[in-house]
Amino acid sequence: MKKLYDSRAFWMIVSLLASITLWIYVSSVDKEEITRTFRGVKVELEGEDILRDSQNLVITDMDTSTVTVVLKGPRRIIGSWDSDSITAVIDVSSISRSAYTSKQYTLRYPDGTDTSSITEAGRSPETINFMVSSQVQKTIQVRGSFDGELAEGYTAEMPVFEPSTIVITGAETYIKDVSYAWVTFGEDEVDSTYSVETGFTLMDEGGMPVSNTGITFSTDVVTATLPVLDLKEVKLDVNIIEGAGATTANTKITIEPSTLMLAGDSELLEGMNRIVLDTIDLTDFTSTFSDVYTIPLDNGLRNITGATEAKVTIEISGLTTKDFKVSNISFINNTPGFEATILSESLNVKLRGKEDVLSQVKAENIRAVADLTDFDESTGTYMAPVRIYIDGYTDVGALGEYSVSIEIRKVSG
């Protein structure tokens, strides 16, 4: 026996017999037929794009998305399959009208499968029911909110969305409840205009999310922008022309409101420290003045306070007035070749100043001078404006405007 076990020929014969036995076993297994049940086989619609493009129809309300099939075939083929290996396919490309439809499906097996050796032993359900509907379009607005935080000292306008509307397409049953597209965006803290590309959620009229199943969009993303503006409190003011004894030292100016809160680009606000309502000449009134002015603003600024007008009140204190009859009337800058004659013999002038100074002024100290520069070569009789001079008294001046009658004629020869 020892010689037999040590024999090389013996082991060659044993190996050959073992191989033959294994081949016989495998061959018998490969040919063995089995029956298997596959549950949850996915249903796939084929030709939806053709149906949509050629007929403007879409599939909705499919009664099931999976089926159960029983297959009989060789163990070596179907023994390794699972439900994902098979697909139930329905060709919808030939449908031509809207209707509630039932169609049978065909089974699609893995590539390379010898289908002639496989037999269907059962299927459930046998047909798939679905609705064929016309495809419609609807334009909806894009709305949304900024959920971040603004840095202190800044304000923001309403969010802006680009595009501001979206066209949705699908079966009417899918899009009839869609009212608008909602966008939520933001960061922890922003101190400048913030912009981001983001998606959106379809919402119904009551503000509840709506499924986007079966709906296509003209765009999948929108650009959401939050315009952020700098805040600054700016003083309201008036320019003053001093005169007739009135200066900023003896003048009280009250403006209501005194300031305005503005919002705008930082470059616009950076150099703005006051808003000038008007220039007021203190010689235009005796002691008090009051008027309402429209507040002028650059188009790029926002008025946060809301006031569009401001009331200006001016009070001059410590001064008095006195009337004088002025006979010293003259003119300057007469055009060569033309002769001017003053027709007014005197002029009533009201002066203002401190009482002790004003009491020293005499009519002889007052001159009325007309500047004829602007009359050029005009001829005829005119009311020419005059400037009032008080010689020797700088803290006294005339109130209001004055004019005298002057005749201008061309010199002959």
SEVO-805600 format. One record per residue (C-alpha): residue number from 1; residue in three letters; y, x, z. Coordinates in steps of 0.001 Angstrom, whole numbers, always signed. Example, Ala and Ser with C-alpha at 12.3 -4.5 7.8 and 13.67 -1.06 7.14 Angstrom:
2
- 1:ALA:-4500:+12300:+7800
- 2:SER:-1060:+13670:+7140
! end
This chain:
413
- 1:MET:+0:+0:+0
- 2:LYS:+2310:+2872:+796
- 3:LYS:+1798:+4220:-2683
- 4:LEU:+2562:+767:-4098
- 5:TYR:+5833:+410:-2135
- 6:ASP:+6889:+3876:-3153
- 7:SER:+6258:+3070:-6797
- 8:ARG:+9369:+2767:-8953
- 9:ALA:+7638:+489:-11417
- 10:PHE:+6800:-1919:-8580
- 11:TRP:+10415:-2403:-7621
- 12:MET:+11457:-2835:-11239
- 13:ILE:+8960:-5696:-11549
- 14:VAL:+10255:-7268:-8285
- 15:SER:+13884:-7076:-9485
- 16:LEU:+12986:-8685:-12789
- 17:LEU:+11215:-11574:-11066
- 18:ALA:+14168:-12126:-8714
- 19:SER:+16627:-12239:-11621
- 20:ILE:+14497:-14743:-13492
- 21:THR:+14258:-16934:-10377
- 22:LEU:+18048:-16836:-9829
- 23:TRP:+18712:-17674:-13488
- 24:ILE:+16403:-20664:-13312
- 25:TYR:+18195:-21917:-10159
- 26:VAL:+21713:-21522:-11540
- 27:SER:+20760:-23166:-14827
- 28:SER:+19363:-26151:-12990
- 29:VAL:+22501:-26454:-10839
- 30:ASP:+24858:-26194:-13867
- 31:LYS:+23086:-29047:-15573
- 32:GLU:+23060:-31254:-12464
- 33:GLU:+25225:-34382:-12875
- 34:ILE:+27256:-35720:-9947
- 35:THR:+29572:-38674:-9379
- 36:ARG:+32921:-38124:-7592
- 37:THR:+35786:-40388:-6564
- 38:PHE:+39334:-39058:-6955
- 39:ARG:+42021:-40894:-4998
- 40:GLY:+45762:-40399:-5329
- 41:VAL:+45724:-39360:-8978
- 42:LYS:+49389:-39250:-10091
- 43:VAL:+50642:-41576:-12825
- 44:GLU:+52823:-39873:-15441
- 45:LEU:+54989:-41620:-18038
- 46:GLU:+55066:-39903:-21403
- 47:GLY:+57761:-40499:-24028
- 48:GLU:+60484:-41729:-21637
- 49:ASP:+63083:-39598:-23412
- 50:ILE:+62125:-41099:-26798
- 51:LEU:+62293:-44623:-25332
- 52:ARG:+65708:-43919:-23835
- 53:ASP:+67222:-42199:-26873
- 54:SER:+65866:-44498:-29582
- 55:GLN:+65818:-47892:-27836
- 56:ASN:+68227:-47372:-24904
- 57:LEU:+65449:-48588:-22603
- 58:VAL:+64200:-47228:-19278
- 59:ILE:+61169:-47854:-17074
- 60:THR:+61705:-49357:-13620
- 61:ASP:+59731:-51044:-10845
- 62:MET:+56384:-49392:-11569
- 63:ASP:+53919:-51110:-9210
- 64:THR:+52080:-47909:-8271
- 65:SER:+52547:-44175:-8686
- 66:THR:+48872:-43216:-8108
- 67:VAL:+45442:-44497:-9107
- 68:THR:+41817:-43997:-8048
- 69:VAL:+39202:-42932:-10638
- 70:VAL:+35441:-42366:-10433
- 71:LEU:+34044:-39660:-12722
- 72:LYS:+30495:-38639:-13584
- 73:GLY:+29759:-35205:-15012
- 74:PRO:+28259:-31749:-14491
- 75:ARG:+28717:-30290:-11043
- 76:ARG:+29940:-27029:-12554
- 77:ILE:+32896:-28946:-14139
- 78:ILE:+34019:-31680:-11770
- 79:GLY:+32664:-30139:-8597
- 80:SER:+35704:-27907:-8159
- 81:TRP:+38360:-30517:-9060
- 82:ASP:+40672:-32378:-6701
- 83:SER:+43060:-35293:-7338
- 84:ASP:+45801:-32945:-8547
- 85:SER:+43529:-31693:-11323
- 86:ILE:+43726:-35049:-13111
- 87:THR:+46724:-37053:-14401
- 88:ALA:+46887:-40722:-15416
- 89:VAL:+49128:-40773:-18504
- 90:ILE:+50916:-43807:-20005
- 91:ASP:+52634:-43387:-23382
- 92:VAL:+55794:-45566:-23395
- 93:SER:+57409:-44151:-26545
- 94:SER:+56332:-47102:-28733
- 95:ILE:+57849:-49855:-26533
- 96:SER:+60632:-51667:-28393
- 97:ARG:+62051:-54370:-26093
- 98:SER:+62884:-55255:-22509
- 99:ALA:+60026:-57014:-20755
- 100:TYR:+57656:-56937:-17806
- 101:THR:+54753:-54904:-19202
- 102:SER:+51184:-53880:-18337
- 103:LYS:+49581:-50832:-19922
- 104:GLN:+46335:-48936:-19568
- 105:TYR:+46401:-45240:-18887
- 106:THR:+44387:-42329:-20207
- 107:LEU:+43107:-39514:-18049
- 108:ARG:+44235:-35981:-18719
- 109:TYR:+41884:-33222:-17506
- 110:PRO:+42514:-29501:-17039
- 111:ASP:+42960:-27511:-20249
- 112:GLY:+39692:-26365:-21791
- 113:THR:+37577:-29114:-20240
- 114:ASP:+34560:-30273:-22288
- 115:THR:+35456:-33984:-22106
- 116:SER:+32301:-35017:-23967
- 117:SER:+30256:-34289:-20825
- 118:ILE:+32447:-36440:-18546
- 119:THR:+32101:-40187:-18161
- 120:GLU:+34447:-42627:-16386
- 121:ALA:+32483:-44650:-13885
- 122:GLY:+35407:-46682:-12556
- 123:ARG:+39178:-46887:-12090
- 124:SER:+41520:-48826:-9803
- 125:PRO:+43784:-50321:-10871
- 126:GLU:+42781:-50508:-14495
- 127:THR:+46350:-51121:-15731
- 128:ILE:+49851:-50212:-14502
- 129:ASN:+52559:-52855:-14341
- 130:PHE:+56228:-51950:-14802
- 131:MET:+59555:-53295:-16012
- 132:VAL:+61235:-52160:-19228
- 133:SER:+64996:-52567:-18784
- 134:SER:+68099:-51902:-20839
- 135:GLN:+70020:-48804:-19849
- 136:VAL:+73666:-49361:-18792
- 137:GLN:+76611:-47186:-17751
- 138:LYS:+79072:-47511:-14915
- 139:THR:+82165:-45478:-13965
- 140:ILE:+82590:-44899:-10240
- 141:GLN:+85343:-43220:-8223
- 142:VAL:+84837:-40032:-6261
- 143:ARG:+85941:-40317:-2642
- 144:GLY:+85402:-38140:+370
- 145:SER:+86629:-36473:+3538
- 146:PHE:+87357:-33009:+4875
- 147:ASP:+85217:-32411:+7951
- 148:GLY:+86624:-28996:+8846
- 149:GLU:+89567:-28117:+11083
- 150:LEU:+93175:-27269:+10231
- 151:ALA:+94775:-24235:+11865
- 152:GLU:+97723:-24931:+14166
- 153:GLY:+101053:-25193:+12354
- 154:TYR:+99597:-26614:+9144
- 155:THR:+99136:-30046:+7632
- 156:ALA:+97124:-31292:+4693
- 157:GLU:+97451:-33892:+1980
- 158:MET:+94642:-36208:+924
- 159:PRO:+91631:-34432:-635
- 160:VAL:+91624:-34163:-4424
- 161:PHE:+88411:-34359:-6454
- 162:GLU:+87814:-33082:-9973
- 163:PRO:+86588:-35049:-11793
- 164:SER:+88016:-38074:-10013
- 165:THR:+85421:-40390:-11593
- 166:ILE:+81759:-40050:-12560
- 167:VAL:+79820:-41975:-15204
- 168:ILE:+76373:-43010:-13970
- 169:THR:+73640:-44186:-16337
- 170:GLY:+70430:-46075:-15623
- 171:ALA:+68787:-49460:-15429
- 172:GLU:+71083:-52181:-14149
- 173:THR:+68782:-52836:-11215
- 174:TYR:+69293:-49225:-10095
- 175:ILE:+73054:-48947:-10458
- 176:LYS:+74277:-52473:-9657
- 177:ASP:+74738:-51657:-5959
- 178:VAL:+76478:-48297:-6500
- 179:SER:+80170:-48542:-5589
- 180:TYR:+81411:-44944:-5361
- 181:ALA:+80403:-41299:-4928
- 182:TRP:+81065:-39797:-1472
- 183:VAL:+81823:-36115:-885
- 184:THR:+81883:-34389:+2495
- 185:PHE:+83191:-30823:+2658
- 186:GLY:+84918:-28427:+5043
- 187:GLU:+84953:-25236:+7098
- 188:ASP:+85522:-24479:+10765
- 189:GLU:+89234:-23660:+10304
- 190:VAL:+91490:-23376:+7262
- 191:ASP:+95111:-22227:+6959
- 192:SER:+95500:-22411:+3167
- 193:THR:+94453:-24705:+349
- 194:TYR:+90654:-24954:+451
- 195:SER:+88462:-25678:-2581
- 196:VAL:+84690:-25817:-3066
- 197:GLU:+82105:-27092:-5564
- 198:THR:+79717:-29558:-3956
- 199:GLY:+77344:-32420:-4590
- 200:PHE:+77851:-36074:-3688
- 201:THR:+76055:-39113:-2309
- 202:LEU:+76009:-42510:-4009
- 203:MET:+77292:-45266:-1721
- 204:ASP:+77322:-49061:-1830
- 205:GLU:+80345:-51234:-1119
- 206:GLY:+79505:-51317:+2580
- 207:GLY:+79455:-47533:+2865
- 208:MET:+75680:-47134:+2989
- 209:PRO:+73832:-44484:+925
- 210:VAL:+72130:-45659:-2278
- 211:SER:+69096:-43980:-3850
- 212:ASN:+69757:-42013:-7036
- 213:THR:+66258:-42641:-8392
- 214:GLY:+66358:-43385:-12110
- 215:ILE:+70083:-42600:-12341
- 216:THR:+71681:-39815:-14354
- 217:PHE:+75239:-38526:-13878
- 218:SER:+77961:-37206:-16162
- 219:THR:+78155:-34300:-13695
- 220:ASP:+76043:-33154:-10765
- 221:VAL:+78856:-31435:-8868
- 222:VAL:+82545:-32012:-8198
- 223:THR:+85301:-29659:-7120
- 224:ALA:+86726:-30835:-3789
- 225:THR:+90180:-29500:-2861
- 226:LEU:+92158:-29923:+351
- 227:PRO:+95844:-29100:-306
- 228:VAL:+97016:-27330:+2875
- 229:LEU:+100758:-27118:+3569
- 230:ASP:+102770:-25001:+5988
- 231:LEU:+104860:-26831:+8617
- 232:LYS:+108431:-25905:+9538
- 233:GLU:+111243:-27588:+11458
- 234:VAL:+114512:-27113:+9561
- 235:LYS:+118050:-27730:+10825
- 236:LEU:+120337:-30228:+9057
- 237:ASP:+123840:-28817:+8601
- 238:VAL:+127191:-29128:+6800
- 239:ASN:+129521:-26473:+5438
- 240:ILE:+133027:-26594:+6869
- 241:ILE:+136330:-25659:+5224
- 242:GLU:+138739:-24864:+8037
- 243:GLY:+142426:-25726:+7812
- 244:ALA:+145494:-27380:+9322
- 245:GLY:+144700:-25845:+12696
- 246:ALA:+141087:-27070:+12735
- 247:THR:+138371:-24419:+13124
- 248:THR:+134757:-24389:+14271
- 249:ALA:+136080:-23551:+17740
- 250:ASN:+137911:-26883:+18197
- 251:THR:+135585:-29007:+16052
- 252:LYS:+132474:-30831:+17311
- 253:ILE:+129873:-31660:+14649
- 254:THR:+127049:-34119:+15387
- 255:ILE:+124221:-34768:+12898
- 256:GLU:+121553:-37424:+13449
- 257:PRO:+118763:-36505:+13023
- 258:SER:+119593:-32872:+13725
- 259:THR:+116362:-31434:+12286
- 260:LEU:+113676:-32340:+9794
- 261:MET:+109977:-31433:+9910
- 262:LEU:+108933:-30262:+6461
- 263:ALA:+105584:-29444:+4907
- 264:GLY:+105122:-27349:+1806
- 265:ASP:+104131:-24059:+295
- 266:SER:+104876:-21144:+2629
- 267:GLU:+106922:-19407:-91
- 268:LEU:+109252:-22408:-342
- 269:LEU:+109667:-22724:+3410
- 270:GLU:+109896:-19044:+4277
- 271:GLY:+113573:-18595:+3433
- 272:MET:+114664:-22120:+4352
- 273:ASN:+116451:-22208:+7710
- 274:ARG:+118799:-25143:+7139
- 275:ILE:+119465:-28023:+4770
- 276:VAL:+123138:-28408:+3786
- 277:LEU:+124120:-32046:+3443
- 278:ASP:+127659:-31476:+2102
- 279:THR:+130816:-29379:+2337
- 280:ILE:+133514:-31058:+4425
- 281:ASP:+137190:-30077:+4290
- 282:LEU:+138736:-30480:+7738
- 283:THR:+142131:-31123:+6151
- 284:ASP:+140857:-34377:+4640
- 285:PHE:+141157:-36308:+7938
- 286:THR:+143263:-36321:+11073
- 287:SER:+140898:-36114:+14058
- 288:THR:+137597:-37926:+13417
- 289:PHE:+135221:-38246:+10500
- 290:SER:+131904:-40068:+9979
- 291:ASP:+129688:-40547:+6951
- 292:VAL:+126026:-40934:+5957
- 293:TYR:+124401:-38479:+3540
- 294:THR:+121164:-38509:+1587
- 295:ILE:+118997:-35567:+2656
- 296:PRO:+118367:-33340:-402
- 297:LEU:+114836:-31913:-687
- 298:ASP:+112985:-29742:-3183
- 299:ASN:+110295:-31670:-5068
- 300:GLY:+107670:-29295:-3726
- 301:LEU:+108345:-30228:-94
- 302:ARG:+107043:-33131:+1990
- 303:ASN:+109248:-34900:+4530
- 304:ILE:+107012:-35252:+7590
- 305:THR:+109790:-36714:+9776
- 306:GLY:+110377:-39451:+7221
- 307:ALA:+114173:-39701:+7556
- 308:THR:+115891:-39808:+4165
- 309:GLU:+119500:-40041:+5410
- 310:ALA:+121547:-38291:+8095
- 311:LYS:+124743:-39429:+9823
- 312:VAL:+127451:-36762:+10221
- 313:THR:+130207:-37209:+12823
- 314:ILE:+133059:-34713:+13272
- 315:GLU:+135620:-34717:+16102
- 316:ILE:+138627:-32384:+16173
- 317:SER:+140178:-31843:+19632
- 318:GLY:+143372:-30207:+20972
- 319:LEU:+145511:-30885:+17890
- 320:THR:+148291:-33313:+17068
- 321:THR:+150073:-34431:+13895
- 322:LYS:+153668:-34752:+12762
- 323:ASP:+155292:-36162:+9587
- 324:PHE:+157877:-34188:+7594
- 325:LYS:+160072:-34908:+4577
- 326:VAL:+159804:-31936:+2248
- 327:SER:+162527:-31275:-316
- 328:ASN:+161564:-27708:-1218
- 329:ILE:+159434:-28476:-4295
- 330:SER:+158707:-25902:-6998
- 331:PHE:+156180:-24906:-9635
- 332:ILE:+154412:-21765:-10897
- 333:ASN:+152475:-20655:-14021
- 334:ASN:+154491:-22637:-16534
- 335:THR:+153287:-22070:-20129
- 336:PRO:+155750:-19909:-22123
- 337:GLY:+157679:-21971:-24653
- 338:PHE:+157471:-25070:-22469
- 339:GLU:+159968:-26318:-19903
- 340:ALA:+159061:-28204:-16716
- 341:THR:+161326:-30438:-14647
- 342:ILE:+160427:-31748:-11186
- 343:LEU:+161289:-35432:-11048
- 344:SER:+160300:-36034:-7379
- 345:GLU:+163220:-35343:-5037
- 346:SER:+161151:-35187:-1838
- 347:LEU:+157637:-35498:-486
- 348:ASN:+156345:-36924:+2802
- 349:VAL:+153848:-34517:+4357
- 350:LYS:+151689:-34853:+7484
- 351:LEU:+151067:-31589:+9332
- 352:ARG:+148490:-30876:+12036
- 353:GLY:+148355:-28184:+14672
- 354:LYS:+148663:-27491:+18364
- 355:GLU:+151482:-29529:+19864
- 356:ASP:+153475:-26542:+21136
- 357:VAL:+153312:-24842:+17760
- 358:LEU:+153933:-27974:+15719
- 359:SER:+157115:-28688:+17701
- 360:GLN:+158610:-25452:+16404
- 361:VAL:+158100:-26247:+12726
- 362:LYS:+161167:-27393:+10751
- 363:ALA:+161285:-29062:+7325
- 364:GLU:+162908:-25886:+6019
- 365:ASN:+159660:-24009:+6747
- 366:ILE:+157632:-26231:+4402
- 367:ARG:+157187:-25696:+659
- 368:ALA:+155369:-27810:-1935
- 369:VAL:+154253:-25726:-4947
- 370:ALA:+152677:-27142:-8133
- 371:ASP:+150431:-24872:-10251
- 372:LEU:+150870:-25777:-13942
- 373:THR:+148127:-23471:-15276
- 374:ASP:+145839:-26330:-16287
- 375:PHE:+148572:-28197:-18183
- 376:ASP:+148670:-25443:-20838
- 377:GLU:+150662:-26859:-23809
- 378:SER:+150670:-30485:-22641
- 379:THR:+153912:-32441:-22897
- 380:GLY:+155016:-35555:-21109
- 381:THR:+155334:-36753:-17516
- 382:TYR:+152461:-35977:-15108
- 383:MET:+151570:-36248:-11455
- 384:ALA:+150854:-32616:-10668
- 385:PRO:+148939:-31657:-7493
- 386:VAL:+150847:-29440:-5082
- 387:ARG:+149823:-27026:-2355
- 388:ILE:+151701:-27174:+934
- 389:TYR:+152824:-23892:+2520
- 390:ILE:+154234:-23596:+6080
- 391:ASP:+156054:-20310:+6232
- 392:GLY:+155654:-18413:+9477
- 393:TYR:+152957:-20655:+10984
- 394:THR:+149321:-19841:+10134
- 395:ASP:+147761:-22267:+12636
- 396:VAL:+149489:-25332:+11165
- 397:GLY:+148508:-27044:+7913
- 398:ALA:+148944:-30161:+5828
- 399:LEU:+146451:-33005:+5908
- 400:GLY:+145260:-34686:+2719
- 401:GLU:+146259:-34111:-886
- 402:TYR:+149728:-34355:-2402
- 403:SER:+151259:-34534:-5877
- 404:VAL:+154707:-34731:-7450
- 405:SER:+156048:-36073:-10739
- 406:ILE:+156808:-33334:-13322
- 407:GLU:+158070:-33669:-16859
- 408:ILE:+156897:-31029:-19361
- 409:ARG:+158470:-30593:-22779
- 410:LYS:+158321:-27980:-25480
- 411:VAL:+161403:-25831:-25925
- 412:SER:+162795:-26184:-29455
- 413:GLY:+163740:-23179:-31580
! end
